[in-house]
């Protein structure tokens, strides 16, 4: 009887494994296809794009969309602004987040629970769009790239993850450093940070992706074209080309979908290239920070 149960269990387990593989494979394909479709259309001619509703491979290669975009000086200016926002913004984010997370990880700190509550409270209730806009305007940050950096100087969600990670670090490491004459700042830089590389790398990538893709802040605070980030430039290009296409102002190809997809790919590829270098830190960095409390 036990043998039959084991056989049934084994058969059911195999069937479940097969179902999981099939289901997850289909889910992965459905997630991957939009990106693949964007890539294929970006290297296709307009004729090739219009010839079929499904784009698995371009029947006629063309890179005119990329060539058209690369000739725009505004593209390189917006790239420069976005790179500055991403690099400087991420450095400021991590400096503030690391210091705040380290302090909140000290459970013997007076008022520890109060400070933690105040931090979590901001996740549930915020000042709102209009008060934030008024603060940015009062500080004189309108039409400046700093308007996309300073208001987003810290994320409470990332702060809590890093704080939980720091809490999970054995206190014996810090105590031994203190006995050797190390101060709190030294403990943070020489003990805590080196063993927190997975979490710090993961949180840094979270911040960098947020800055790279930030569109809403640019819409609200930046009107000057010289300060446009990449996302605003691409939005302007798509709107202008749609308007030109409706009026018949330029060639059909340059105003067609391939040019639009080329613009999208140029926004995706730089930040996408960073993922393979940080992927090995994701599981350890996020999961450990999520379960320690």
WONOR-V236529 format. One line per field, one symbol per residue. ss: DSSP state (H for helix, E for strand, L for the rest). A space follows every 50 residues. Layout:
ss = ???
//
This chain:
ss = LHHHHHHHHHHHHHHHHHHHHHHHHHHHHHHHHHHHHHHHHHLELHHHHH LLLLLLLLLLELLHHHHHHHLLHHHHHHHHHHHHHHHHHHHHHHHHHHHH HHHHLLLLLLLHHHHHHHHHHHHHLLLLHHHHHHHHHHLLLLLLHHHHLL LLLLLHHHHHHHHHHHHLLLHHHHHHHHHLLLLHHHHHHHHHHHHLHHHH HHHHHHHHHHHHHLLHHHHHHLLLHHHLLHHHHHHHHHHHHHHHHHHLLL LLLLLLHHHHHHHHHHHHHHHHHHHHHHHHHHHHHHHHHHHLL
//
